[in-house]
Amino acid sequence: MQMADGGTNMADAIQLSTRKLIQKIGFRVMVIVTDGEPTYGEPTPEEATLKAAKEAKNN
C-alpha cells in the first residue's frame, strides 16, 4: 500500500474498503473522495482503479 506522499492511489483505497465492507451484512456503499486523478497502479493507474472497482462491485 502506498503511503501519503502527494500521490493518489484509488486502487488501494478501493481494495482496502472492499476488504472492510465484505464482512458487513446488508446494504454497502463505498464513497471515495479525492483531490486528484489516480497516480499509482499497474499496468496504469486508471486500469488498476477500474479493475479494483469491478472486483468491489462483484463482491
N, CA, C and O of each residue as an XYZ file, in Angstrom:
236
protein
N       0.837     -1.168      0.000
C       0.000      0.000      0.000
C       0.886      1.237      0.000
O       1.864      1.306      0.745
N       0.548      2.204     -0.829
C       1.292      3.456     -0.894
C       0.873      4.367      0.257
O      -0.306      4.435      0.605
N       1.817      5.050      0.831
C       1.526      5.997      1.893
C       1.383      7.389      1.290
O       1.793      7.634      0.155
N       0.810      8.273      2.047
C       0.592      9.643      1.580
C       1.919     10.304      1.249
O       2.764     10.501      2.123
N       2.088     10.638      0.004
C       3.290     11.335     -0.432
C       2.968     12.263     -1.589
O       3.837     12.593     -2.396
N       1.726     12.676     -1.661
C       1.318     13.570     -2.736
C       0.682     12.854     -3.902
O       0.215     13.505     -4.837
N       0.648     11.532     -3.879
C       0.033     10.766     -4.958
C      -1.375     10.331     -4.579
O      -1.815     10.506     -3.443
N      -2.067      9.763     -5.553
C      -3.435      9.290     -5.336
C      -3.512      7.836     -5.762
O      -3.374      7.517     -6.943
N      -3.734      6.956     -4.794
C      -3.815      5.532     -5.078
C      -5.252      5.058     -4.846
O      -5.576      4.508     -3.793
N      -6.098      5.279     -5.839
C      -7.501      4.912     -5.720
C      -7.687      3.401     -5.684
O      -8.578      2.910     -4.990
N      -6.871      2.660     -6.411
C      -7.000      1.203     -6.444
C      -6.814      0.628     -5.045
O      -7.603     -0.216     -4.622
N      -5.792      1.064     -4.321
C      -5.574      0.579     -2.956
C      -6.717      0.996     -2.037
O      -7.130      0.221     -1.175
N      -7.223      2.195     -2.211
C      -8.345      2.659     -1.386
C      -9.573      1.782     -1.606
O     -10.261      1.421     -0.651
N      -9.843      1.446     -2.845
C     -10.986      0.595     -3.167
C     -10.779     -0.804     -2.610
O     -11.703     -1.385     -2.041
N      -9.583     -1.352     -2.764
C      -9.304     -2.694     -2.276
C      -9.406     -2.766     -0.748
O      -9.953     -3.730     -0.212
N      -8.890     -1.769     -0.055
C      -8.986     -1.737      1.401
C     -10.448     -1.636      1.840
O     -10.880     -2.347      2.747
N     -11.193     -0.762      1.200
C     -12.607     -0.612      1.530
C     -13.377     -1.892      1.265
O     -14.254     -2.264      2.045
N     -13.058     -2.566      0.177
C     -13.732     -3.822     -0.156
C     -13.486     -4.862      0.928
O     -14.411     -5.561      1.342
N     -12.252     -4.965      1.387
C     -11.937     -5.934      2.455
C     -12.711     -5.624      3.730
O     -13.147     -6.540      4.428
N     -12.887     -4.345      4.039
C     -13.628     -3.960      5.236
C     -15.129     -4.188      5.053
O     -15.795     -4.680      5.964
N     -15.659     -3.836      3.892
C     -17.098     -3.917      3.658
C     -17.597     -5.339      3.431
O     -18.754     -5.640      3.721
N     -16.743     -6.210      2.919
C     -17.185     -7.574      2.599
C     -17.663     -8.303      3.848
O     -18.453     -9.242      3.756
N     -17.193     -7.879      5.003
C     -17.572     -8.503      6.267
C     -18.936     -8.026      6.763
O     -19.497     -8.611      7.691
N     -19.467     -6.981      6.158
C     -20.719     -6.385      6.612
C     -21.910     -7.010      5.896
O     -21.833     -7.359      4.718
N     -23.004     -7.144      6.625
C     -24.249     -7.660      6.058
C     -25.155     -6.478      5.767
O     -25.186     -5.505      6.520
N     -25.889     -6.571      4.673
C     -26.836     -5.515      4.332
C     -26.320     -4.634      3.215
O     -25.419     -5.007      2.464
N     -26.908     -3.470      3.127
C     -26.580     -2.515      2.071
C     -25.198     -1.925      2.322
O     -24.928     -1.411      3.408
N     -24.323     -1.996      1.324
C     -22.964     -1.479      1.456
C     -22.730     -0.393      0.412
O     -23.116     -0.534     -0.748
N     -22.105      0.670      0.837
C     -21.814      1.803     -0.044
C     -20.359      2.198      0.151
O     -19.854      2.227      1.273
N     -19.698      2.498     -0.948
C     -18.325      2.975     -0.895
C     -18.282      4.357     -1.553
O     -18.694      4.524     -2.701
N     -17.785      5.327     -0.817
C     -17.645      6.688     -1.341
C     -16.169      7.042     -1.259
O     -15.555      6.949     -0.197
N     -15.617      7.444     -2.375
C     -14.198      7.815     -2.402
C     -14.111      9.290     -2.762
O     -14.631      9.723     -3.790
N     -13.451     10.048     -1.909
C     -13.272     11.470     -2.134
C     -11.782     11.708     -2.358
O     -10.948     11.283     -1.558
N     -11.464     12.376     -3.431
C     -10.063     12.617     -3.756
C      -9.904     14.006     -4.354
O     -10.860     14.603     -4.849
N      -8.698     14.497     -4.300
C      -8.419     15.795     -4.903
C      -7.624     15.653     -6.201
O      -7.085     16.629     -6.725
N      -7.560     14.427     -6.707
C      -6.770     14.241     -7.914
C      -7.143     12.994     -8.679
O      -8.071     12.277     -8.306
N      -6.421     12.738     -9.745
C      -6.586     11.544    -10.551
C      -5.692     10.455     -9.981
O      -4.734     10.747     -9.266
N      -6.004      9.182    -10.299
C      -5.132      8.114     -9.803
C      -3.722      8.249    -10.366
O      -3.535      8.488    -11.559
N      -2.736      8.091     -9.490
C      -1.343      8.219     -9.930
C      -0.517      6.971     -9.643
O       0.667      6.922     -9.979
N      -1.134      5.953     -9.018
C      -0.445      4.697     -8.736
C      -1.253      3.536     -9.287
O      -2.481      3.602     -9.340
N      -0.580      2.485     -9.693
C      -1.247      1.277    -10.148
C      -0.610      0.719    -11.400
O      -0.001      1.446    -12.185
N      -0.757     -0.569    -11.571
C      -0.193     -1.271    -12.730
C      -1.310     -1.992    -13.457
O      -2.184     -2.529    -12.775
N      -1.361     -2.052    -14.757
C      -0.368     -1.515    -15.684
C      -0.435      0.007    -15.800
O       0.581      0.647    -16.069
N      -1.613      0.595    -15.602
C      -1.719      2.053    -15.495
C      -2.600      2.358    -14.290
O      -3.386      1.508    -13.873
N      -2.482      3.546    -13.728
C      -3.326      3.885    -12.586
C      -4.823      3.774    -12.888
O      -5.597      3.314    -12.049
N      -5.219      4.191    -14.070
C      -6.627      4.135    -14.447
C      -7.121      2.696    -14.548
O      -8.210      2.372    -14.073
N      -6.322      1.841    -15.166
C      -6.714      0.430    -15.308
C      -6.760     -0.260    -13.946
O      -7.660     -1.061    -13.693
N      -5.813      0.036    -13.077
C      -5.805     -0.558    -11.745
C      -7.037     -0.126    -10.956
O      -7.631     -0.933    -10.241
N      -7.423      1.139    -11.082
C      -8.599      1.653    -10.385
C      -9.867      1.000    -10.904
O     -10.719      0.587    -10.117
N     -10.001      0.903    -12.212
C     -11.189      0.271    -12.787
C     -11.272     -1.207    -12.424
O     -12.359     -1.715    -12.147
N     -10.149     -1.893    -12.422
C     -10.132     -3.311    -12.036
C     -10.579     -3.468    -10.583
O     -11.392     -4.340    -10.277
N     -10.059     -2.639     -9.697
C     -10.441     -2.704     -8.286
C     -11.919     -2.404     -8.111
O     -12.587     -3.044     -7.299
N     -12.440     -1.443     -8.858
C     -13.861     -1.103     -8.765
C     -14.739     -2.248     -9.247
O     -15.767     -2.537     -8.635
N     -14.352     -2.899    -10.326
C     -15.128     -4.036    -10.827
C     -15.109     -5.192     -9.826
O     -16.130     -5.845     -9.612
N     -13.959     -5.445     -9.220
C     -13.868     -6.503     -8.210
C     -14.731     -6.170     -6.998
O     -15.385     -7.049     -6.437
N     -14.734     -4.898     -6.594
C     -15.552     -4.482     -5.453
C     -17.032     -4.672     -5.776
O     -17.804     -5.123     -4.929
N     -17.416     -4.335     -6.975
C     -18.819     -4.474     -7.377
C     -19.268     -5.936     -7.354
O     -20.413     -6.229     -7.012
N     -18.381     -6.838     -7.711
C     -18.708     -8.264     -7.759
C     -18.700     -8.920     -6.379
O     -19.135    -10.063     -6.238
N     -18.217     -8.219     -5.375
C     -18.205     -8.780     -4.013
C     -19.387     -8.255     -3.294
O     -19.595     -8.584     -2.126
